[in-house]
């Protein structure tokens, strides 16, 4: 006995949605701060401004929600008898300080800026033996945290 075909419904296959790629988070923005004799220089980083004449009071502006990787170094060449420097650190943003012999770097620090950090912060060299007091007193700069 042959069976007759039963009318039924032929559903349209459901399409599999195309996944939307998740953007790859870019890495932290690099910030490099170099101590030289009587001067701090931002070599890399966002929104950097310099005072044109010695002693430069250099400033960098960081933005809330961004992540930065700090490299703080003593740019005085090794072997020339130039000074060691001690970076004061910036506690308000969680940036540690420390001593650096010529050519040395502090351990890198990665910081994500939050709205609680908004403000202006000073940093300096706290090793008064790196130069005359009148020149050393001018060895500092600013980190501005803005929205």
Secondary structure, DSSP 4 states (H G I P E B T S, - for coil): -PPPPPP---PPPPPPPPPPPPPPPP-PEEEEEEEETTEEEEEE-SSEE--SSSSP-EEEEEETT-EEEEEEEE-SPTTS-PPPEEE--BGGGTB--EEE-TT-BPPPEEEE--GGG-EEEEEEB--GGGS-HHHHTT-EEEEEEE-
